Amino acid sequence: MRLLSTVAVVALLTVALPAAPAAAGPSVAVQGFGSAAALGHPDFALNGTAVDLAAHPTRPGYWILGDDGGVFTYGTAAFHGSTGNRALNRPVLGLAPTPDGDGYWLVASDGGIFTFGGARFFGSTGALSLAAPIVGMAASPSGNGYWLVALDGGVFGFGDAGFYGSAAGAGVPIIAIEPSRSGRGYVLLGADGSLRSYGDASQFTTSALPQGATDFVLTPSGAGAWVLGADGAVHTYGDAPFLGAATNDMLSARAIARAADGSGYWIALAPAAATGSPAPPDSGVGRRVVYSNSQQRVWLVEANGTVVHSFLVSGRRGVPNPGTYQVFSKSAMSSAHGGDLRLPYMTRFAHGRSLAIGFHGIPRRGDGSPIQSDSELGQFRSAGCVRMNQTEVKILWDFAPVGTAVVVLA
């Protein structure tokens, strides 16, 4: 509902330093199509990753949501509050406006609900032990309830949002939910681009998308759907007209939101996150971080085996040895080279010959400049630790508390 020269990092020293500077450049963009003219987006790097885009239900405007709960408003979409200054148990992933647009709900991956403006609280899954994380939310047409959907296809209704079926056991990760026009049904989107309808929701015949899907939205009649591919392509079904596709060399398509009259839509683009992609074979079981040294890639895997994020990284060839480790300490900021380099969000999981090995953001010099560009991730660049994009390393930091398993593959 995922922005420069090389210096070897050879020493780690935990120190109290200021917070890491934000990654350079915008980390989210919005493109408009049809009657939906782009109204703007943050022209600075967000503290977290942009995870959702929600349109005002009746007037031109939209909200952009970061995974820390930061809310950015454009056009007629008013700011009613955020969780940007709160310590969250799990990242926020979705924003659902009330039918009149005078409030909204935020939902976190554990199903925790945060209400703002005219949005009322009807319940949550925050206290439940879920088999899979919550990935989407939709408000009922009356505004007196809402649905949550989990990655395994489980659906949870609160208030007047009734239960009409689920995709549990379908074998395809579910990533979004949209209600039917009457609210007596809903449609679920699979990570492969498939649509599953329940209750009185219109049925759609779809085919798997080569690049997978990231979001979708129904037309005002409920008889059509726009499905957003990870590559920015827009696939149309029923009475949904094709109005254009998103393109960006640096960012991936993340979310789509419909103009109130259905004659246009907006697409938000943000750094890629491989939600729903499979974990590598023989990479362990349970909730874990998987690091493939040969591929220079990290996967964040939930307890049910579902990948919720995957990132390119830069480590050292053959370091550490393949095996299963555990996160044993974390520091919001560490340093190297006698304090000349700052290492944001250090998550330590192994021991080298003399120093700890961990995941951390690309090291930054005293002036804030990185020693490696994001475009070089995926290449061996480090003397031992595993470097990551500044936004993505915070996602890993939040995902992996002390004790989390880390599986290292050759």
C-alpha positions as CSV (number, residue, x, y, z in Angstrom):
1,M,0.0,0.0,0.0
2,R,10.9,0.5,-1.6
3,L,19.3,8.6,-4.2
4,L,33.4,9.2,-3.9
5,S,36.3,7.3,-4.0
6,T,36.8,4.0,-2.3
7,V,38.6,3.9,1.1
8,A,39.2,0.6,3.0
9,V,37.4,0.4,6.3
10,V,39.8,-1.3,8.7
11,A,38.9,-0.2,12.2
12,L,35.6,0.0,14.1
13,L,35.2,2.1,17.2
14,T,31.8,2.7,18.8
15,V,31.5,6.4,19.7
16,A,28.8,8.9,20.4
17,L,28.5,10.9,17.2
18,P,25.7,13.0,15.6
19,A,23.1,11.3,13.6
20,A,24.1,10.3,10.0
21,P,23.4,12.9,7.3
22,A,20.6,12.0,5.0
23,A,21.4,10.4,1.6
24,A,22.0,13.0,-1.0
25,G,19.2,13.9,-3.4
26,P,15.5,13.2,-3.6
27,S,14.5,9.7,-2.5
28,V,10.9,9.8,-3.9
29,A,9.3,11.2,-7.0
30,V,5.7,11.5,-8.1
31,Q,4.5,11.5,-11.8
32,G,1.0,12.4,-12.9
33,F,-1.0,11.0,-15.8
34,G,-4.3,11.9,-17.4
35,S,-6.1,14.7,-15.4
36,A,-3.8,14.0,-12.4
37,A,-1.2,16.7,-12.6
38,A,1.9,16.1,-10.4
39,L,1.6,18.4,-7.4
40,G,5.1,17.9,-6.0
41,H,7.2,15.7,-3.8
42,P,10.0,16.2,-1.3
43,D,13.1,17.6,-2.9
44,F,15.3,16.2,-0.2
45,A,16.2,12.8,1.0
46,L,13.7,11.3,3.4
47,N,14.7,9.9,6.8
48,G,13.1,6.6,5.8
49,T,11.9,5.0,2.6
50,A,8.8,6.2,0.8
51,V,6.3,3.4,1.1
52,D,2.8,4.7,0.1
53,L,0.9,7.3,-1.9
54,A,-2.7,8.0,-1.1
55,A,-5.0,10.4,-3.1
56,H,-7.5,12.8,-1.5
57,P,-10.9,11.1,-2.0
58,T,-12.7,14.1,-3.4
59,R,-10.2,16.8,-4.4
60,P,-6.9,17.1,-6.2
61,G,-4.2,16.2,-3.7
62,Y,-2.2,13.4,-2.2
63,W,-0.2,12.2,0.8
64,I,3.3,10.6,0.6
65,L,4.1,8.3,3.5
66,G,7.6,7.3,4.7
67,D,8.2,4.1,6.6
68,D,9.0,6.1,9.8
69,G,5.5,7.5,9.6
70,G,6.5,10.8,8.2
71,V,3.6,12.3,6.1
72,F,4.1,14.8,3.3
73,T,1.1,16.6,1.8
74,Y,0.5,18.1,-1.6
75,G,-2.5,19.9,-3.2
76,T,-5.6,19.8,-1.1
77,A,-4.4,16.9,1.1
78,A,-4.1,18.4,4.6
79,F,-1.6,17.4,7.3
80,H,-3.3,15.8,10.3
81,G,-0.3,14.3,12.1
82,S,2.4,11.6,11.8
83,T,4.5,9.1,13.7
84,G,7.7,10.6,12.4
85,N,8.8,11.5,16.0
86,R,7.7,8.2,17.6
87,A,9.7,5.1,18.3
88,L,7.8,2.4,16.4
89,N,7.8,-1.3,17.0
90,R,7.6,-1.9,13.3
91,P,7.9,0.3,10.2
92,V,4.7,2.0,8.9
93,L,3.7,0.9,5.5
94,G,0.3,2.3,4.5
95,L,-1.9,5.4,4.7
96,A,-5.7,5.2,4.2
97,P,-7.7,8.5,4.2
98,T,-11.1,8.9,5.6
99,P,-13.9,9.2,2.9
100,D,-14.0,13.0,3.3
101,G,-10.2,13.3,3.4
102,D,-10.3,15.1,6.8
103,G,-8.2,12.4,8.5
104,Y,-6.3,9.2,7.8
105,W,-5.0,6.0,9.3
106,L,-1.4,4.8,9.3
107,V,-0.7,1.0,9.6
108,A,2.5,-0.7,10.6
109,S,3.7,-4.1,9.5
110,D,2.6,-5.6,12.8
111,G,-0.9,-4.3,12.2
112,G,-0.6,-1.4,14.7
113,I,-3.0,1.4,13.8
114,F,-2.4,5.2,14.2
115,T,-5.3,7.6,13.8
116,F,-5.1,11.3,12.8
117,G,-7.7,14.0,12.1
118,G,-11.2,12.5,11.8
119,A,-10.0,8.9,11.6
120,R,-11.4,6.7,14.4
121,F,-9.8,3.6,15.9
122,F,-11.7,0.3,15.4
123,G,-9.1,-2.2,16.3
124,S,-5.7,-3.6,15.2
125,T,-3.6,-6.8,15.1
126,G,-0.8,-5.1,17.0
127,A,-1.2,-7.5,19.9
128,L,-1.6,-10.7,17.8
129,S,1.1,-13.1,16.8
130,L,0.8,-12.9,13.0
131,A,1.9,-15.7,10.6
132,A,3.0,-13.0,8.2
133,P,3.4,-9.2,8.3
134,I,0.6,-6.8,7.4
135,V,1.3,-5.3,4.0
136,G,-1.8,-3.2,3.2
137,M,-4.8,-1.4,4.5
138,A,-8.1,0.0,3.0
139,A,-10.9,2.0,4.6
140,S,-14.5,1.0,4.2
141,P,-16.6,3.4,2.1
142,S,-18.4,4.6,5.2
143,G,-15.2,5.4,7.1
144,N,-16.5,3.3,10.0
145,G,-14.1,0.5,9.5
146,Y,-11.1,-0.8,7.7
147,W,-9.4,-4.0,6.4
148,L,-5.8,-5.1,6.9
149,V,-4.2,-7.7,4.6
150,A,-1.1,-9.8,5.4
151,L,1.6,-11.0,3.1
152,D,0.2,-14.6,3.3
153,G,-3.2,-13.4,2.1
154,G,-4.9,-13.2,5.5
155,V,-7.6,-10.5,5.8
156,F,-8.6,-8.8,9.0
157,G,-11.8,-6.6,9.2
158,F,-12.5,-4.0,11.9
159,G,-15.6,-1.8,12.4
160,D,-18.1,-2.3,9.6
161,A,-15.4,-3.8,7.3
162,G,-16.7,-7.4,6.9
163,F,-14.8,-10.5,6.1
164,Y,-15.5,-12.0,2.6
165,G,-12.7,-14.4,2.2
166,S,-8.9,-14.5,2.1
167,A,-6.0,-15.7,-0.1
168,A,-4.4,-17.7,2.6
169,G,-2.8,-20.7,1.0
170,A,-2.8,-19.3,-2.5
171,G,0.9,-19.6,-2.7
172,V,1.4,-16.0,-4.0
173,P,2.4,-13.2,-1.7
174,I,-0.4,-10.6,-1.4
175,I,0.7,-7.0,-1.3
176,A,-2.4,-4.7,-1.4
177,I,-6.2,-4.6,-0.9
178,E,-8.9,-2.4,-2.3
179,P,-12.6,-2.4,-1.3
180,S,-15.5,-2.8,-3.8
181,R,-17.7,0.3,-4.4
182,S,-20.3,-0.9,-1.9
183,G,-17.8,-2.1,0.7
184,R,-19.3,-5.6,0.6
185,G,-16.3,-7.0,-1.0
186,Y,-12.6,-6.4,-1.8
187,V,-9.9,-7.2,-4.3
188,L,-6.4,-8.5,-3.3
189,L,-3.3,-7.9,-5.4
190,G,-0.6,-10.6,-5.6
191,A,3.1,-9.8,-6.0
192,D,2.9,-11.5,-9.4
193,G,0.2,-9.0,-10.6
194,S,-2.7,-11.3,-10.1
195,L,-6.1,-10.0,-8.8
196,R,-8.4,-12.0,-6.5
197,S,-11.9,-10.8,-5.8
198,Y,-14.2,-11.5,-2.9
199,G,-17.7,-10.6,-1.9
200,D,-19.4,-8.4,-4.5
201,A,-16.1,-7.1,-6.0
202,S,-15.8,-7.4,-9.8
203,Q,-13.8,-10.3,-11.1
204,F,-10.7,-9.8,-13.3
205,T,-8.8,-12.1,-15.6
206,T,-5.1,-11.3,-15.2
207,S,-1.8,-12.8,-16.1
208,A,1.5,-12.8,-14.3
209,L,3.8,-9.8,-14.8
210,P,7.4,-10.5,-15.7
211,Q,8.7,-7.8,-13.3
212,G,6.1,-8.4,-10.6
213,A,3.6,-5.8,-9.2
214,T,3.9,-3.2,-6.5
215,D,0.4,-1.7,-6.1
216,F,-3.0,-1.3,-7.7
217,V,-6.2,0.8,-7.6
218,L,-9.7,0.3,-8.7
219,T,-11.7,2.7,-11.0
220,P,-14.6,4.6,-9.3
221,S,-17.1,2.1,-10.6
222,G,-15.1,-0.8,-9.2
223,A,-15.3,-2.5,-12.6
224,G,-11.8,-1.7,-13.6
225,A,-8.3,-1.8,-12.2
226,W,-4.9,-0.3,-12.8
227,V,-2.0,-2.6,-11.7
228,L,1.4,-1.0,-11.3
229,G,4.4,-3.1,-12.3
230,A,7.7,-2.8,-10.5
231,D,9.1,-1.5,-13.8
232,G,6.6,1.4,-13.8
233,A,4.3,-0.2,-16.4
234,V,0.6,0.2,-15.8
235,H,-1.6,-2.7,-16.7
236,T,-5.3,-2.0,-17.2
237,Y,-8.4,-4.3,-16.7
238,G,-12.1,-3.7,-17.1
239,D,-13.1,-0.1,-17.6
240,A,-9.7,1.3,-16.6
241,P,-8.1,3.4,-19.5
242,F,-4.4,3.4,-20.0
243,L,-3.1,6.9,-19.3
244,G,0.7,6.4,-19.2
245,A,3.5,4.6,-17.5
246,A,6.2,5.8,-15.1
247,T,9.9,6.0,-16.0
248,N,12.9,6.8,-13.9
249,D,16.5,5.6,-14.2
250,M,17.2,5.7,-10.4
251,L,13.9,4.9,-8.7
252,S,11.4,2.0,-8.9
253,A,7.6,2.3,-9.1
254,R,6.2,1.9,-5.6
255,A,2.6,3.1,-5.4
256,I,-0.3,4.3,-7.5
257,A,-3.2,6.5,-6.5
258,R,-6.3,7.5,-8.5
259,A,-7.7,11.0,-9.1
260,A,-11.1,11.3,-7.5
261,D,-13.0,11.3,-10.8
262,G,-11.0,8.4,-12.2
263,S,-9.7,10.3,-15.1
264,G,-6.1,10.2,-14.0
265,Y,-3.6,8.7,-11.6
266,W,-0.4,9.4,-9.8
267,I,2.6,7.1,-9.5
268,A,5.2,7.4,-6.7
269,L,8.7,6.1,-7.3
270,A,11.2,5.3,-4.6
271,P,14.3,3.1,-4.0
272,A,13.5,-0.5,-4.9
273,A,12.6,-3.1,-2.3
274,A,12.1,-6.7,-3.5
275,T,9.0,-7.4,-1.6
276,G,7.7,-11.0,-2.1
277,S,10.8,-12.2,-4.0
278,P,12.1,-15.7,-3.0
279,A,14.9,-16.3,-0.5
280,P,17.9,-18.1,-1.9
281,P,17.8,-21.9,-1.6
282,D,19.5,-23.5,1.4
283,S,19.5,-20.2,3.3
284,G,18.1,-21.4,6.6
285,V,14.6,-21.1,8.2
286,G,12.8,-18.7,10.4
287,R,13.1,-14.9,10.7
288,R,16.6,-14.0,9.4
289,V,18.9,-11.8,7.4
290,V,20.5,-13.6,4.4
291,Y,23.8,-12.3,2.9
292,S,25.1,-13.8,-0.4
293,N,28.8,-12.9,-0.7
294,S,29.0,-13.9,-4.3
295,Q,25.9,-12.0,-5.3
296,Q,26.6,-9.0,-3.0
297,R,22.9,-9.0,-2.0
298,V,21.0,-9.1,1.3
299,W,17.5,-10.5,1.9
300,L,15.3,-9.8,4.9
301,V,13.2,-12.9,5.5
302,E,10.2,-13.2,7.8
303,A,9.4,-16.2,9.9
304,N,7.2,-17.8,7.2
305,G,10.0,-17.6,4.6
306,T,8.7,-14.5,2.8
307,V,11.2,-11.9,1.7
308,V,10.1,-8.4,2.7
309,H,13.2,-6.5,1.4
310,S,16.2,-7.2,-0.7
311,F,19.2,-4.9,-1.4
312,L,22.5,-4.8,-3.2
313,V,25.5,-4.3,-0.8
314,S,29.2,-4.0,-0.9
315,G,31.3,-6.4,1.2
316,R,34.6,-8.2,1.0
317,R,35.1,-11.3,-1.2
318,G,34.9,-14.4,1.0
319,V,34.3,-12.5,4.3
320,P,33.0,-13.7,6.6
321,N,33.0,-17.5,6.1
322,P,29.7,-19.1,5.1
323,G,27.6,-20.1,8.1
324,T,24.9,-19.0,10.5
325,Y,25.6,-16.1,12.8
326,Q,23.6,-13.9,15.2
327,V,23.4,-10.1,15.6
328,F,25.3,-9.5,18.9
329,S,25.5,-5.7,19.1
330,K,24.2,-2.5,17.4
331,S,25.3,1.1,17.4
332,A,23.4,3.9,15.7
333,M,26.7,5.4,14.8
334,S,30.3,3.9,14.7
335,S,33.5,5.2,13.3
336,A,36.6,4.0,11.5
337,H,40.1,5.3,10.7
338,G,40.5,6.9,14.0
339,G,37.1,8.7,13.7
340,D,37.7,10.1,10.2
341,L,34.9,8.0,8.8
342,R,31.3,7.6,10.2
343,L,29.4,4.3,9.9
344,P,25.7,4.8,10.3
345,Y,23.5,2.0,11.8
346,M,26.1,-0.6,12.6
347,T,24.6,-4.0,13.1
348,R,27.4,-6.5,14.1
349,F,27.0,-10.2,13.5
350,A,30.4,-11.8,13.1
351,H,34.0,-11.5,14.3
352,G,37.0,-10.9,12.0
353,R,40.6,-11.5,12.9
354,S,40.7,-8.4,15.1
355,L,37.5,-6.5,14.6
356,A,33.7,-7.1,14.4
357,I,32.0,-7.5,11.1
358,G,28.6,-5.9,10.6
359,F,26.2,-4.2,8.2
360,H,26.4,-0.4,8.1
361,G,25.6,2.5,5.8
362,I,28.2,3.6,3.2
363,P,31.0,5.3,5.3
364,R,30.9,9.1,5.3
365,R,33.8,11.5,5.7
366,G,33.8,14.4,8.1
367,D,32.2,16.7,5.5
368,G,29.3,14.2,5.0
369,S,30.4,12.9,1.6
370,P,30.3,9.1,1.0
371,I,33.4,7.2,0.1
372,Q,31.4,5.1,-2.4
373,S,28.4,5.8,-4.6
374,D,25.1,3.9,-4.4
375,S,25.6,2.9,-8.0
376,E,28.7,0.9,-6.9
377,L,26.6,-1.3,-4.5
378,G,26.8,-4.9,-5.8
379,Q,30.5,-4.7,-6.1
380,F,33.2,-5.8,-3.6
381,R,34.3,-2.5,-2.0
382,S,34.8,-3.1,1.7
383,A,37.7,-4.4,3.8
384,G,35.4,-6.6,5.9
385,C,32.0,-5.1,6.8
386,V,29.0,-5.0,4.5
387,R,28.1,-1.5,3.2
388,M,24.5,-0.5,2.3
389,N,22.5,2.5,1.0
390,Q,21.8,4.9,3.8
391,T,18.0,4.4,3.5
392,E,18.2,0.6,3.2
393,V,20.6,0.1,6.1
394,K,18.0,1.7,8.4
395,I,15.4,-0.8,7.2
396,L,17.8,-3.6,8.1
397,W,18.6,-1.9,11.5
398,D,14.9,-1.9,12.3
399,F,14.3,-5.4,11.1
400,A,17.2,-7.1,13.0
401,P,17.4,-6.7,16.8
402,V,20.1,-8.3,18.8
403,G,19.7,-12.1,18.5
404,T,18.4,-12.1,14.9
405,A,20.0,-14.9,12.8
406,V,22.3,-13.9,9.9
407,V,22.9,-16.6,7.3
408,V,26.0,-16.0,5.1
409,L,26.1,-17.8,1.8
410,A,29.3,-18.2,-0.3
